[in-house]
Amino acid sequence: MRCDNGHKNDHVRSMSAPSENVEQLGDHIMKNALRRILSESARLDVPAQTLADDADLYAAGLSSLATVHLMLAIEDEFGIEIPDRLLTRRLFSSIDSMAAAITELQQAKAAA
């Protein structure tokens, strides 16, 4: 039995992923990588996997020394160099803030 609602290409549209979903997937992968880096480099008081994306990492035990290790690991993992202008406490305050900075730096690198 065939159901024809006048939209021949509905099945094609439903099969293709909107760019929003692709961006969300990329964001999810990046944040998982950041959680892994935090687990390996930051020695937080709580497991990184349990932190919300906007959780205060300093409240979770992030030290100034750990931010140096974190910066080096992020640069290595994502193939970027964090410029001095971004090296602030705010950058390392949450997974969200680090992900936003990485995205900005990757886009600038791709545009160069």
Secondary structure, DSSP 8 states (H G I E B T S, - for coil): -----S-TTHHHHHHS--HHHHHHHHHHHHHHHHHHHHHHHT--SS-GGGS-TT--TTTTT--HHHHHHHHHHHHHHHT----GGG-STTTTS-HHHHHHHHHHHHHHHHH-
